[in-house]
Every structure is written in C-alpha cells, then in structure tokens.
C-alpha cells in the first residue's frame, strides 16, 4: 500500500504522517528530509527541483516491492508529481491512497506557518507569503481529504485507518 499525503506547508501533514507511519509500522518518506539531504550534499548548481520527488519515488517503489506499506509526506502540488506516485504504485502492483491535508481555518493555518520550527537541520521553513504564492493545482478528481481545522491528529489517523480498511 502506498499512502501519499499532499497539501500546502503548515496544514499538519507531517504530524499526521508520522503518527500513521508509526501506527502502521510503515516506511516513512518525507520529501523535506530528502531535499535537505540533497542540498547538504552541495552537488547541485541550482535548487533541488524535482530530484527529491524522484528519489522518494524510487525509495517507495523498492519498499513496495518488498511488501512494505509506504507513507509519503509531501506537498505534491501538481498533477505531474501526483501522476508519478500513481505510476509508482502501479509498477509495484500496490494500492494507492491519495490524501490531501487542508486547514480550512486560514488564521490557524497562518499561525502554524509563522510559528513553525523545523526538525530538519538546515531546512528553512516557508513563510506565510510563500505558502500563499505556492503553485498548488486543484485535484481532479478530489482525493480523500483531512481538514486539520476540524480533526485532531489522532482523529485524522483513525479516519485514515478506517478508509484503508475499505480499500
């Protein structure tokens, strides 16, 4: 099973993905961690671009082929990246659950972004202005979604696990 979380920074994806991966004993892949490791390697002339997603897809594929459940924490903002996750799941013969995490309370979302600290050394958290300017395409069709303005992280994980039982 490949479980891919998407959503703007500050919506609560990382909190939920970590809880879910721990509960499922799943492989956990976080794009922020991969991209920062690439930056730290100092091998690129420009920013990481799509390289973090490409690395994560290959790691997901190899773990899916071993029979592991994989939970991915990423913004996943455009159809191209979303389609690549679908291709990865198909290549591995694994089921895929796309989850979009939103925070419908704009003030709460802003507060989270502006007070956020990072647990990844060297990673510079996004600003509220950069979150608002983020190129984030609407989903078509809409995925399963979690609104963290309405649900606690534990309740979100419970809803996701219920959804997994129906796949």
VMD Tcl script that builds the backbone (N, CA, C; Angstrom):
set m [mol new atoms 501]
animate dup $m
set s [atomselect $m all]
$s set {name element resname resid chain x y z} {
  {N N UNK 1 A 0.837 -1.176 0.000}
  {CA C UNK 1 A 0.000 0.000 0.000}
  {C C UNK 1 A 0.883 1.241 0.000}
  {N N UNK 2 A 0.590 2.157 -0.901}
  {CA C UNK 2 A 1.262 3.443 -0.970}
  {C C UNK 2 A 0.264 4.503 -0.529}
  {N N UNK 3 A 0.629 5.244 0.517}
  {CA C UNK 3 A -0.233 6.289 1.059}
  {C C UNK 3 A 0.509 7.603 0.887}
  {N N UNK 4 A -0.009 8.470 0.009}
  {CA C UNK 4 A 0.667 9.716 -0.326}
  {C C UNK 4 A -0.140 10.889 0.222}
  {N N UNK 5 A 0.493 11.641 1.111}
  {CA C UNK 5 A -0.105 12.837 1.685}
  {C C UNK 5 A 0.313 14.044 0.867}
  {N N UNK 6 A -0.637 14.926 0.610}
  {CA C UNK 6 A -0.398 16.143 -0.142}
  {C C UNK 6 A -1.030 17.307 0.612}
  {N N UNK 7 A -0.539 18.501 0.324}
  {CA C UNK 7 A -1.126 19.689 0.927}
  {C C UNK 7 A -0.078 20.755 1.142}
  {N N UNK 8 A -0.547 21.958 1.287}
  {CA C UNK 8 A 0.349 23.085 1.493}
  {C C UNK 8 A 1.118 22.951 2.806}
  {N N UNK 9 A 2.283 23.584 2.892}
  {CA C UNK 9 A 3.014 23.591 4.158}
  {C C UNK 9 A 2.151 24.170 5.285}
  {N N UNK 10 A 2.304 23.602 6.472}
  {CA C UNK 10 A 1.613 24.114 7.638}
  {C C UNK 10 A 0.221 23.570 7.873}
  {N N UNK 11 A -0.226 22.642 7.041}
  {CA C UNK 11 A -1.574 22.096 7.223}
  {C C UNK 11 A -1.622 20.976 8.259}
  {N N UNK 12 A -0.476 20.402 8.584}
  {CA C UNK 12 A -0.434 19.321 9.569}
  {C C UNK 12 A -0.052 17.973 9.010}
  {N N UNK 13 A 0.436 17.949 7.774}
  {CA C UNK 13 A 0.791 16.678 7.127}
  {C C UNK 13 A 1.819 15.884 7.916}
  {N N UNK 14 A 2.880 16.539 8.330}
  {CA C UNK 14 A 3.971 15.819 8.987}
  {C C UNK 14 A 3.522 15.205 10.302}
  {N N UNK 15 A 2.759 15.919 11.074}
  {CA C UNK 15 A 2.251 15.375 12.338}
  {C C UNK 15 A 1.438 14.113 12.083}
  {N N UNK 16 A 0.554 14.164 11.103}
  {CA C UNK 16 A -0.322 13.023 10.805}
  {C C UNK 16 A 0.456 11.884 10.170}
  {N N UNK 17 A 1.347 12.196 9.231}
  {CA C UNK 17 A 2.090 11.113 8.559}
  {C C UNK 17 A 2.972 10.347 9.535}
  {N N UNK 18 A 3.599 11.066 10.452}
  {CA C UNK 18 A 4.439 10.381 11.438}
  {C C UNK 18 A 3.603 9.475 12.338}
  {N N UNK 19 A 2.467 9.967 12.795}
  {CA C UNK 19 A 1.574 9.142 13.627}
  {C C UNK 19 A 1.108 7.907 12.862}
  {N N UNK 20 A 0.694 8.111 11.610}
  {CA C UNK 20 A 0.182 6.994 10.806}
  {C C UNK 20 A 1.285 5.980 10.510}
  {N N UNK 21 A 2.447 6.453 10.100}
  {CA C UNK 21 A 3.543 5.533 9.785}
  {C C UNK 21 A 3.923 4.714 11.011}
  {N N UNK 22 A 3.953 5.343 12.152}
  {CA C UNK 22 A 4.265 4.632 13.388}
  {C C UNK 22 A 3.186 3.606 13.709}
  {N N UNK 23 A 1.951 3.996 13.573}
  {CA C UNK 23 A 0.836 3.085 13.884}
  {C C UNK 23 A 0.804 1.889 12.940}
  {N N UNK 24 A 1.105 2.120 11.670}
  {CA C UNK 24 A 1.093 1.041 10.672}
  {C C UNK 24 A 2.428 0.300 10.579}
  {N N UNK 25 A 3.445 0.809 11.269}
  {CA C UNK 25 A 4.808 0.273 11.135}
  {C C UNK 25 A 5.235 0.327 9.669}
  {N N UNK 26 A 4.931 1.459 9.029}
  {CA C UNK 26 A 5.193 1.650 7.607}
  {C C UNK 26 A 6.512 2.375 7.393}
  {N N UNK 27 A 7.043 2.253 6.195}
  {CA C UNK 27 A 8.180 3.048 5.767}
  {C C UNK 27 A 7.683 4.490 5.641}
  {N N UNK 28 A 8.459 5.427 6.162}
  {CA C UNK 28 A 8.091 6.843 6.153}
  {C C UNK 28 A 9.069 7.605 5.278}
  {N N UNK 29 A 8.563 8.279 4.258}
  {CA C UNK 29 A 9.387 9.080 3.360}
  {C C UNK 29 A 8.904 10.526 3.401}
  {N N UNK 30 A 9.801 11.410 3.760}
  {CA C UNK 30 A 9.466 12.834 3.850}
  {C C UNK 30 A 10.297 13.603 2.833}
  {N N UNK 31 A 9.619 14.254 1.915}
  {CA C UNK 31 A 10.313 14.984 0.854}
  {C C UNK 31 A 11.229 16.057 1.432}
  {N N UNK 32 A 10.795 16.773 2.467}
  {CA C UNK 32 A 11.657 17.803 3.069}
  {C C UNK 32 A 13.000 17.229 3.513}
  {N N UNK 33 A 12.993 16.051 4.101}
  {CA C UNK 33 A 14.224 15.414 4.569}
  {C C UNK 33 A 15.128 15.055 3.390}
  {N N UNK 34 A 14.534 14.484 2.362}
  {CA C UNK 34 A 15.308 14.085 1.177}
  {C C UNK 34 A 15.891 15.314 0.486}
  {N N UNK 35 A 15.054 16.339 0.295}
  {CA C UNK 35 A 15.541 17.542 -0.390}
  {C C UNK 35 A 16.646 18.242 0.409}
  {N N UNK 36 A 16.520 18.285 1.731}
  {CA C UNK 36 A 17.563 18.931 2.521}
  {C C UNK 36 A 18.863 18.132 2.471}
  {N N UNK 37 A 18.769 16.810 2.439}
  {CA C UNK 37 A 19.976 15.984 2.305}
  {C C UNK 37 A 20.664 16.256 0.966}
  {N N UNK 38 A 19.886 16.441 -0.086}
  {CA C UNK 38 A 20.453 16.764 -1.399}
  {C C UNK 38 A 21.143 18.133 -1.345}
  {N N UNK 39 A 20.478 19.120 -0.716}
  {CA C UNK 39 A 21.109 20.443 -0.561}
  {C C UNK 39 A 22.408 20.335 0.238}
  {N N UNK 40 A 22.373 19.576 1.329}
  {CA C UNK 40 A 23.546 19.435 2.190}
  {C C UNK 40 A 24.723 18.779 1.468}
  {N N UNK 41 A 24.431 17.971 0.454}
  {CA C UNK 41 A 25.489 17.306 -0.300}
  {C C UNK 41 A 26.274 18.291 -1.176}
  {N N UNK 42 A 25.711 19.466 -1.405}
  {CA C UNK 42 A 26.375 20.526 -2.184}
  {C C UNK 42 A 26.816 20.051 -3.575}
  {N N UNK 43 A 25.993 19.247 -4.216}
  {CA C UNK 43 A 26.346 18.729 -5.539}
  {C C UNK 43 A 25.544 19.369 -6.665}
  {N N UNK 44 A 24.551 20.184 -6.311}
  {CA C UNK 44 A 23.705 20.796 -7.332}
  {C C UNK 44 A 24.106 22.242 -7.574}
  {N N UNK 45 A 24.016 22.661 -8.811}
  {CA C UNK 45 A 24.299 24.042 -9.170}
  {C C UNK 45 A 23.098 24.923 -8.843}
  {N N UNK 46 A 21.914 24.361 -8.934}
  {CA C UNK 46 A 20.678 25.092 -8.647}
  {C C UNK 46 A 19.911 24.361 -7.550}
  {N N UNK 47 A 18.697 24.833 -7.240}
  {CA C UNK 47 A 17.911 24.192 -6.191}
  {C C UNK 47 A 17.525 22.771 -6.614}
  {N N UNK 48 A 16.959 22.031 -5.706}
  {CA C UNK 48 A 16.724 20.606 -5.899}
  {C C UNK 48 A 15.701 20.270 -6.979}
  {N N UNK 49 A 14.788 21.188 -7.291}
  {CA C UNK 49 A 13.788 20.912 -8.321}
  {C C UNK 49 A 13.001 19.666 -8.001}
  {N N UNK 50 A 12.901 18.769 -8.960}
  {CA C UNK 50 A 12.116 17.537 -8.782}
  {C C UNK 50 A 12.941 16.379 -8.230}
  {N N UNK 51 A 14.224 16.599 -7.970}
  {CA C UNK 51 A 15.089 15.479 -7.574}
  {C C UNK 51 A 14.618 14.796 -6.294}
  {N N UNK 52 A 14.108 15.541 -5.319}
  {CA C UNK 52 A 13.625 14.920 -4.082}
  {C C UNK 52 A 12.467 13.978 -4.339}
  {N N UNK 53 A 11.564 14.378 -5.215}
  {CA C UNK 53 A 10.426 13.532 -5.567}
  {C C UNK 53 A 10.880 12.284 -6.323}
  {N N UNK 54 A 11.861 12.457 -7.211}
  {CA C UNK 54 A 12.358 11.299 -7.969}
  {C C UNK 54 A 13.017 10.282 -7.036}
  {N N UNK 55 A 13.817 10.762 -6.100}
  {CA C UNK 55 A 14.450 9.869 -5.127}
  {C C UNK 55 A 13.372 9.168 -4.296}
  {N N UNK 56 A 12.401 9.933 -3.813}
  {CA C UNK 56 A 11.341 9.358 -2.972}
  {C C UNK 56 A 10.537 8.299 -3.724}
  {N N UNK 57 A 10.246 8.544 -4.986}
  {CA C UNK 57 A 9.509 7.548 -5.769}
  {C C UNK 57 A 10.296 6.249 -5.902}
  {N N UNK 58 A 11.596 6.362 -6.131}
  {CA C UNK 58 A 12.413 5.143 -6.242}
  {C C UNK 58 A 12.498 4.402 -4.912}
  {N N UNK 59 A 12.633 5.143 -3.818}
  {CA C UNK 59 A 12.637 4.509 -2.495}
  {C C UNK 59 A 11.293 3.854 -2.199}
  {N N UNK 60 A 10.217 4.536 -2.556}
  {CA C UNK 60 A 8.889 3.963 -2.353}
  {C C UNK 60 A 8.731 2.681 -3.166}
  {N N UNK 61 A 9.130 2.722 -4.421}
  {CA C UNK 61 A 8.997 1.556 -5.291}
  {C C UNK 61 A 9.752 0.356 -4.731}
  {N N UNK 62 A 10.994 0.570 -4.312}
  {CA C UNK 62 A 11.771 -0.570 -3.802}
  {C C UNK 62 A 11.150 -1.128 -2.522}
  {N N UNK 63 A 10.612 -0.282 -1.666}
  {CA C UNK 63 A 9.981 -0.762 -0.436}
  {C C UNK 63 A 8.630 -1.417 -0.701}
  {N N UNK 64 A 7.875 -0.894 -1.646}
  {CA C UNK 64 A 6.605 -1.527 -2.022}
  {C C UNK 64 A 6.848 -2.923 -2.589}
  {N N UNK 65 A 7.882 -3.046 -3.389}
  {CA C UNK 65 A 8.207 -4.359 -3.969}
  {C C UNK 65 A 8.628 -5.372 -2.914}
  {N N UNK 66 A 9.078 -4.881 -1.771}
  {CA C UNK 66 A 9.406 -5.766 -0.639}
  {C C UNK 66 A 8.168 -6.081 0.205}
  {N N UNK 67 A 7.041 -5.500 -0.181}
  {CA C UNK 67 A 5.800 -5.765 0.536}
  {C C UNK 67 A 5.507 -4.809 1.682}
  {N N UNK 68 A 6.276 -3.733 1.773}
  {CA C UNK 68 A 6.076 -2.776 2.857}
  {C C UNK 68 A 5.005 -1.747 2.496}
  {N N UNK 69 A 4.294 -1.278 3.485}
  {CA C UNK 69 A 3.437 -0.112 3.324}
  {C C UNK 69 A 4.342 1.109 3.386}
  {N N UNK 70 A 4.078 2.085 2.516}
  {CA C UNK 70 A 4.897 3.292 2.452}
  {C C UNK 70 A 3.987 4.507 2.640}
  {N N UNK 71 A 4.389 5.379 3.561}
  {CA C UNK 71 A 3.690 6.640 3.812}
  {C C UNK 71 A 4.605 7.765 3.344}
  {N N UNK 72 A 4.074 8.633 2.477}
  {CA C UNK 72 A 4.864 9.721 1.907}
  {C C UNK 72 A 4.286 11.057 2.359}
  {N N UNK 73 A 5.174 11.918 2.831}
  {CA C UNK 73 A 4.835 13.257 3.315}
  {C C UNK 73 A 5.403 14.257 2.316}
  {N N UNK 74 A 4.513 14.893 1.543}
  {CA C UNK 74 A 4.976 15.842 0.534}
  {C C UNK 74 A 3.894 16.862 0.211}
  {N N UNK 75 A 4.293 17.959 -0.413}
  {CA C UNK 75 A 3.312 18.948 -0.865}
  {C C UNK 75 A 2.560 18.393 -2.068}
  {N N UNK 76 A 3.271 17.749 -2.976}
  {CA C UNK 76 A 2.653 17.111 -4.140}
  {C C UNK 76 A 1.721 18.086 -4.868}
  {N N UNK 77 A 2.259 19.221 -5.304}
  {CA C UNK 77 A 1.408 20.320 -5.733}
  {C C UNK 77 A 0.834 20.257 -7.146}
  {N N UNK 78 A 1.416 19.427 -7.995}
  {CA C UNK 78 A 0.997 19.452 -9.407}
  {C C UNK 78 A 0.648 18.050 -9.896}
  {N N UNK 79 A -0.122 18.014 -10.957}
  {CA C UNK 79 A -0.579 16.721 -11.479}
  {C C UNK 79 A 0.596 15.841 -11.901}
  {N N UNK 80 A 1.672 16.431 -12.370}
  {CA C UNK 80 A 2.824 15.617 -12.793}
  {C C UNK 80 A 3.365 14.792 -11.624}
  {N N UNK 81 A 3.533 15.398 -10.459}
  {CA C UNK 81 A 4.038 14.631 -9.307}
  {C C UNK 81 A 2.999 13.624 -8.839}
  {N N UNK 82 A 1.745 13.990 -8.886}
  {CA C UNK 82 A 0.669 13.078 -8.473}
  {C C UNK 82 A 0.609 11.870 -9.407}
  {N N UNK 83 A 0.768 12.111 -10.700}
  {CA C UNK 83 A 0.758 11.017 -11.671}
  {C C UNK 83 A 1.943 10.082 -11.470}
  {N N UNK 84 A 3.088 10.635 -11.066}
  {CA C UNK 84 A 4.263 9.798 -10.830}
  {C C UNK 84 A 4.031 8.845 -9.664}
  {N N UNK 85 A 3.369 9.310 -8.599}
  {CA C UNK 85 A 3.046 8.407 -7.482}
  {C C UNK 85 A 2.121 7.288 -7.956}
  {N N UNK 86 A 1.166 7.630 -8.809}
  {CA C UNK 86 A 0.265 6.603 -9.346}
  {C C UNK 86 A 1.058 5.573 -10.151}
  {N N UNK 87 A 2.001 6.040 -10.955}
  {CA C UNK 87 A 2.826 5.123 -11.742}
  {C C UNK 87 A 3.685 4.245 -10.840}
  {N N UNK 88 A 4.183 4.797 -9.751}
  {CA C UNK 88 A 4.985 4.025 -8.803}
  {C C UNK 88 A 4.154 2.911 -8.191}
  {N N UNK 89 A 2.955 3.240 -7.746}
  {CA C UNK 89 A 2.071 2.219 -7.164}
  {C C UNK 89 A 1.744 1.141 -8.194}
  {N N UNK 90 A 1.443 1.547 -9.415}
  {CA C UNK 90 A 1.126 0.592 -10.476}
  {C C UNK 90 A 2.312 -0.327 -10.759}
  {N N UNK 91 A 3.510 0.249 -10.838}
  {CA C UNK 91 A 4.723 -0.547 -11.092}
  {C C UNK 91 A 4.951 -1.595 -10.019}
  {N N UNK 92 A 4.592 -1.249 -8.789}
  {CA C UNK 92 A 4.793 -2.175 -7.673}
  {C C UNK 92 A 3.607 -3.114 -7.473}
  {N N UNK 93 A 2.526 -2.895 -8.226}
  {CA C UNK 93 A 1.323 -3.695 -8.023}
  {C C UNK 93 A 0.681 -3.405 -6.669}
  {N N UNK 94 A 0.816 -2.154 -6.206}
  {CA C UNK 94 A 0.314 -1.780 -4.887}
  {C C UNK 94 A -0.901 -0.867 -5.010}
  {N N UNK 95 A -1.742 -0.920 -4.005}
  {CA C UNK 95 A -2.864 0.006 -3.923}
  {C C UNK 95 A -2.320 1.380 -3.542}
  {N N UNK 96 A -3.048 2.414 -3.922}
  {CA C UNK 96 A -2.651 3.782 -3.637}
  {C C UNK 96 A -3.796 4.518 -2.959}
  {N N UNK 97 A -3.483 5.247 -1.897}
  {CA C UNK 97 A -4.440 6.152 -1.277}
  {C C UNK 97 A -3.824 7.541 -1.292}
  {N N UNK 98 A -4.462 8.449 -2.041}
  {CA C UNK 98 A -4.069 9.851 -2.050}
  {C C UNK 98 A -4.853 10.557 -0.951}
  {N N UNK 99 A -4.152 11.325 -0.133}
  {CA C UNK 99 A -4.791 12.082 0.937}
  {C C UNK 99 A -4.336 13.523 0.835}
  {N N UNK 100 A -5.286 14.428 0.760}
  {CA C UNK 100 A -4.957 15.839 0.790}
  {C C UNK 100 A -5.275 16.371 2.179}
  {N N UNK 101 A -4.305 17.034 2.770}
  {CA C UNK 101 A -4.497 17.625 4.095}
  {C C UNK 101 A -4.680 19.124 3.906}
  {N N UNK 102 A -5.772 19.631 4.461}
  {CA C UNK 102 A -6.053 21.065 4.399}
  {C C UNK 102 A -6.270 21.587 5.807}
  {N N UNK 103 A -6.175 22.880 5.938}
  {CA C UNK 103 A -6.563 23.557 7.174}
  {C C UNK 103 A -7.521 24.663 6.736}
  {N N UNK 104 A -8.806 24.428 6.928}
  {CA C UNK 104 A -9.823 25.364 6.425}
  {C C UNK 104 A -9.885 26.668 7.219}
  {N N UNK 105 A -9.248 26.709 8.374}
  {CA C UNK 105 A -9.194 27.928 9.184}
  {C C UNK 105 A -7.928 28.694 8.788}
  {N N UNK 106 A -8.091 29.726 7.972}
  {CA C UNK 106 A -6.954 30.467 7.434}
  {C C UNK 106 A -6.080 31.063 8.526}
  {N N UNK 107 A -6.687 31.595 9.562}
  {CA C UNK 107 A -5.894 32.189 10.647}
  {C C UNK 107 A -5.074 31.132 11.381}
  {N N UNK 108 A -5.667 29.969 11.608}
  {CA C UNK 108 A -4.934 28.878 12.251}
  {C C UNK 108 A -3.805 28.391 11.354}
  {N N UNK 109 A -4.085 28.269 10.063}
  {CA C UNK 109 A -3.053 27.845 9.111}
  {C C UNK 109 A -1.887 28.837 9.144}
  {N N UNK 110 A -2.208 30.119 9.084}
  {CA C UNK 110 A -1.169 31.148 9.124}
  {C C UNK 110 A -0.364 31.076 10.430}
  {N N UNK 111 A -1.056 30.904 11.548}
  {CA C UNK 111 A -0.373 30.806 12.837}
  {C C UNK 111 A 0.606 29.645 12.832}
  {N N UNK 112 A 0.181 28.500 12.295}
  {CA C UNK 112 A 1.059 27.322 12.236}
  {C C UNK 112 A 2.307 27.599 11.413}
  {N N UNK 113 A 2.111 28.228 10.259}
  {CA C UNK 113 A 3.253 28.523 9.385}
  {C C UNK 113 A 4.204 29.503 10.064}
  {N N UNK 114 A 3.661 30.530 10.671}
  {CA C UNK 114 A 4.502 31.589 11.237}
  {C C UNK 114 A 5.189 31.195 12.541}
  {N N UNK 115 A 4.682 30.167 13.215}
  {CA C UNK 115 A 5.308 29.748 14.476}
  {C C UNK 115 A 6.039 28.418 14.348}
  {N N UNK 116 A 6.131 27.942 13.151}
  {CA C UNK 116 A 6.709 26.627 12.888}
  {C C UNK 116 A 8.213 26.608 13.142}
  {N N UNK 117 A 8.647 25.535 13.761}
  {CA C UNK 117 A 10.076 25.269 13.860}
  {C C UNK 117 A 10.322 23.980 13.081}
  {N N UNK 118 A 11.548 23.784 12.661}
  {CA C UNK 118 A 11.843 22.598 11.862}
  {C C UNK 118 A 12.662 21.597 12.659}
  {N N UNK 119 A 12.425 20.337 12.375}
  {CA C UNK 119 A 13.210 19.277 12.996}
  {C C UNK 119 A 14.268 18.735 12.030}
  {N N UNK 120 A 14.459 19.429 10.914}
  {CA C UNK 120 A 15.454 19.039 9.913}
  {C C UNK 120 A 16.548 20.110 9.907}
  {N N UNK 121 A 17.747 19.775 10.404}
  {CA C UNK 121 A 18.822 20.770 10.439}
  {C C UNK 121 A 19.083 21.367 9.055}
  {N N UNK 122 A 19.127 22.698 9.026}
  {CA C UNK 122 A 19.417 23.405 7.778}
  {C C UNK 122 A 18.188 23.788 6.976}
  {N N UNK 123 A 17.057 23.169 7.236}
  {CA C UNK 123 A 15.846 23.468 6.466}
  {C C UNK 123 A 15.263 24.799 6.915}
  {N N UNK 124 A 15.017 25.665 5.973}
  {CA C UNK 124 A 14.402 26.959 6.267}
  {C C UNK 124 A 12.900 26.812 6.027}
  {N N UNK 125 A 12.094 26.969 7.082}
  {CA C UNK 125 A 10.646 26.824 6.917}
  {C C UNK 125 A 10.082 27.893 5.980}
  {N N UNK 126 A 8.998 27.587 5.300}
  {CA C UNK 126 A 8.398 28.576 4.408}
  {C C UNK 126 A 7.757 29.722 5.195}
  {N N UNK 127 A 7.633 30.855 4.537}
  {CA C UNK 127 A 6.911 31.988 5.111}
  {C C UNK 127 A 5.443 31.879 4.708}
  {N N UNK 128 A 4.595 32.632 5.375}
  {CA C UNK 128 A 3.186 32.661 5.012}
  {C C UNK 128 A 3.024 33.165 3.575}
  {N N UNK 129 A 3.803 34.179 3.198}
  {CA C UNK 129 A 3.735 34.708 1.827}
  {C C UNK 129 A 4.091 33.625 0.806}
  {N N UNK 130 A 5.105 32.802 1.114}
  {CA C UNK 130 A 5.480 31.751 0.160}
  {C C UNK 130 A 4.418 30.650 0.088}
  {N N UNK 131 A 3.742 30.386 1.201}
  {CA C UNK 131 A 2.656 29.400 1.188}
  {C C UNK 131 A 1.517 29.916 0.310}
  {N N UNK 132 A 1.164 31.189 0.468}
  {CA C UNK 132 A 0.080 31.770 -0.342}
  {C C UNK 132 A 0.425 31.809 -1.825}
  {N N UNK 133 A 1.712 31.973 -2.127}
  {CA C UNK 133 A 2.146 32.058 -3.528}
  {C C UNK 133 A 2.448 30.695 -4.144}
  {N N UNK 134 A 2.332 29.634 -3.352}
  {CA C UNK 134 A 2.694 28.293 -3.822}
  {C C UNK 134 A 1.829 27.885 -5.014}
  {N N UNK 135 A 2.468 27.325 -6.028}
  {CA C UNK 135 A 1.755 26.795 -7.188}
  {C C UNK 135 A 1.157 25.450 -6.778}
  {N N UNK 136 A -0.129 25.437 -6.451}
  {CA C UNK 136 A -0.796 24.227 -5.981}
  {C C UNK 136 A -2.045 24.021 -6.825}
  {N N UNK 137 A -1.985 23.018 -7.707}
  {CA C UNK 137 A -3.099 22.755 -8.617}
  {C C UNK 137 A -4.242 22.045 -7.894}
  {N N UNK 138 A -5.476 22.389 -8.230}
  {CA C UNK 138 A -6.605 21.650 -7.656}
  {C C UNK 138 A -6.577 20.192 -8.135}
  {N N UNK 139 A -7.089 19.324 -7.300}
  {CA C UNK 139 A -7.164 17.906 -7.644}
  {C C UNK 139 A -8.349 17.659 -8.561}
  {N N UNK 140 A -8.177 16.706 -9.483}
  {CA C UNK 140 A -9.279 16.282 -10.335}
  {C C UNK 140 A -9.091 14.813 -10.664}
  {N N UNK 141 A -9.864 13.929 -10.098}
  {CA C UNK 141 A -10.931 14.148 -9.112}
  {C C UNK 141 A -10.340 14.401 -7.725}
  {N N UNK 142 A -11.149 14.960 -6.828}
  {CA C UNK 142 A -10.659 15.227 -5.472}
  {C C UNK 142 A -10.280 13.936 -4.746}
  {N N UNK 143 A -9.185 13.959 -3.989}
  {CA C UNK 143 A -8.776 12.774 -3.229}
  {C C UNK 143 A -9.525 12.718 -1.894}
  {N N UNK 144 A -9.243 11.703 -1.118}
  {CA C UNK 144 A -9.694 11.657 0.273}
  {C C UNK 144 A -9.012 12.827 0.974}
  {N N UNK 145 A -9.762 13.587 1.763}
  {CA C UNK 145 A -9.091 14.712 2.408}
  {C C UNK 145 A -9.365 14.761 3.903}
  {N N UNK 146 A -8.431 15.391 4.580}
  {CA C UNK 146 A -8.480 15.583 6.023}
  {C C UNK 146 A -8.379 17.079 6.272}
  {N N UNK 147 A -9.300 17.622 7.067}
  {CA C UNK 147 A -9.258 19.027 7.438}
  {C C UNK 147 A -8.782 19.124 8.881}
  {N N UNK 148 A -7.553 19.606 9.059}
  {CA C UNK 148 A -6.969 19.648 10.399}
  {C C UNK 148 A -7.523 20.786 11.250}
  {N N UNK 149 A -8.357 21.635 10.669}
  {CA C UNK 149 A -9.067 22.624 11.486}
  {C C UNK 149 A -10.259 21.962 12.184}
  {N N UNK 150 A -10.647 20.791 11.697}
  {CA C UNK 150 A -11.811 20.087 12.224}
  {C C UNK 150 A -11.461 18.820 13.005}
  {N N UNK 151 A -10.281 18.273 12.765}
  {CA C UNK 151 A -9.894 16.998 13.373}
  {C C UNK 151 A -8.559 17.100 14.092}
  {N N UNK 152 A -8.445 16.419 15.206}
  {CA C UNK 152 A -7.147 16.296 15.873}
  {C C UNK 152 A -6.293 15.323 15.062}
  {N N UNK 153 A -4.986 15.337 15.255}
  {CA C UNK 153 A -4.143 14.363 14.550}
  {C C UNK 153 A -4.563 12.914 14.812}
  {N N UNK 154 A -4.895 12.581 16.049}
  {CA C UNK 154 A -5.323 11.210 16.364}
  {C C UNK 154 A -6.620 10.849 15.653}
  {N N UNK 155 A -7.571 11.786 15.604}
  {CA C UNK 155 A -8.825 11.533 14.895}
  {C C UNK 155 A -8.590 11.390 13.392}
  {N N UNK 156 A -7.667 12.188 12.865}
  {CA C UNK 156 A -7.333 12.086 11.443}
  {C C UNK 156 A -6.770 10.706 11.131}
  {N N UNK 157 A -5.860 10.227 11.972}
  {CA C UNK 157 A -5.274 8.895 11.757}
  {C C UNK 157 A -6.361 7.829 11.839}
  {N N UNK 158 A -7.271 7.949 12.764}
  {CA C UNK 158 A -8.377 6.980 12.879}
  {C C UNK 158 A -9.224 6.975 11.616}
  {N N UNK 159 A -9.529 8.157 11.069}
  {CA C UNK 159 A -10.300 8.224 9.827}
  {C C UNK 159 A -9.553 7.581 8.668}
  {N N UNK 160 A -8.255 7.812 8.611}
  {CA C UNK 160 A -7.443 7.241 7.524}
  {C C UNK 160 A -7.402 5.723 7.645}
  {N N UNK 161 A -7.220 5.222 8.824}
  {CA C UNK 161 A -7.187 3.761 9.009}
  {C C UNK 161 A -8.532 3.153 8.652}
  {N N UNK 162 A -9.625 3.814 8.994}
  {CA C UNK 162 A -10.951 3.327 8.574}
  {C C UNK 162 A -11.040 3.298 7.052}
  {N N UNK 163 A -10.515 4.324 6.415}
  {CA C UNK 163 A -10.538 4.387 4.949}
  {C C UNK 163 A -9.693 3.253 4.342}
  {N N UNK 164 A -8.545 2.954 4.960}
  {CA C UNK 164 A -7.689 1.878 4.468}
  {C C UNK 164 A -8.399 0.534 4.493}
  {N N UNK 165 A -9.248 0.319 5.492}
  {CA C UNK 165 A -9.984 -0.943 5.588}
  {C C UNK 165 A -10.999 -1.116 4.460}
  {N N UNK 166 A -11.380 0.013 3.819}
  {CA C UNK 166 A -12.362 -0.083 2.730}
  {C C UNK 166 A -11.700 -0.199 1.360}
  {N N UNK 167 A -10.368 -0.192 1.328}
  {CA C UNK 167 A -9.662 -0.280 0.016}
  {C C UNK 167 A -9.342 -1.731 -0.279}
}
mol reanalyze $m
mol bondsrecalc $m
mol representation Tube
mol addrep $m
